[in-house]
């Protein structure tokens, strides 16, 4: 999977980039059809004259796009929130696709054989 880490405003420590690539790379085990992942970090000012870190992770592949956004006090916390949301969304997507491909067992139970 191709992983791109970018920042919109400000700078990002090298350690945050490495951790972002590592955590997003692990998401491939939930749904292996994703080809690309983009991780974007940016800051948003708040009313208390401080900043809030935001992280947006977008994964795409095979015509599917899954996106999650998380916020926190630092980039690491924002990344953790976004990765947790994205893992939940990928599990839901996989269960929907697998459920669609398997026949329904309830439909088979309705047919009665004549004796």
N, C-alpha and C positions, 0 to 999 in steps of 0.2 A: 504494500500500500504506500502511496506517495503522500507524505505529510508535509504541509507547509505551515510555518509559524510566523506570524507577522504582528506588528504593533501599529496602531493608528497614530497615537500621540504618546510621546515619551519614549523611554528606553526600557528594555526588558533584560534582566540578568541572564547570562548564558545558562545558569543552572535551571532557570524557569523554562528555557527552550528545550533543554534536554529532558526534563521531567514531562513536559507537554508531549513531546514525541513518544516518550515511553508509555504514558498513560493512554494516549489515543491509539497507539499501536496495539495495545492489549484489547481494545474494543473489537478488533477483527475476529476474535474468537466467538463473539455473539452472533455475528452475521458476516460470513466470509465473502459476500458479493460486492463489498465496497472497494472501490479502486483508489479514490482520492479522499483526503481529509485536509481541511483548512482550519487552523486555529488562529483566531484574531483576538488580541488583547487591546483594550482601550480604557481610558479613564473617563469618568463622568463626575462633574462637580456636584456637590450636595449643598444643602442650605447652611450647614454648619461650617462652611469655609474649608471643608476637607474634600478629598476625592474618594470615589468609590471605584474599585477595579471591576471591569466587566470582561468576560471571556465568552466568545462565541465559537462553537465548534460545528462545522458543516461537513458531513460525509456524503459522498455521492458515488454512484456506480450502478450499472445495469438499469439506467433510467429512473433510479430512486434517489431522492434527496432527503436526508434526515438532519435536522438542525436543532441545537440546544444552546441556551444562553444562561450563564450563571454570573452572579455578582458576589463580591466579598470585599473584605478589608485589604487584602493583598492579592497578587496574581495567583498564588498557589491555592488560596481558598476559592477563588472564582473558578479556577480550572477544575477543582474537585467537584463543585456543584454542577458544572456543565457536563463533566464526564458521567456523574451519577444519573443525570437526566437522560443523557444520550444512551447509556446502557439500558435503561428502562424502555426507551422508545425503540431501540433495536430489538430487544426481546419481544416486545409487542408486535413489531413488524414481522419478525420471523414466525411467531406463532400464528399470525393471520395467514401468511403465505403457506405454511405447512398445513394448516387446517383447511385451506381451500383446495389443496392438492389431494387430500385423502377423502375417500367416500364417507358419507354420513352413515353411521351404523343404525340410527333411528329409522331411516327410510327402509332398511332391510327388515326390520322387525315388524313392520306393518302388514307385510304380505303374508296371507294365510294360504296354506296349501289345501286343496279340496281332496277328500278321501273317497 
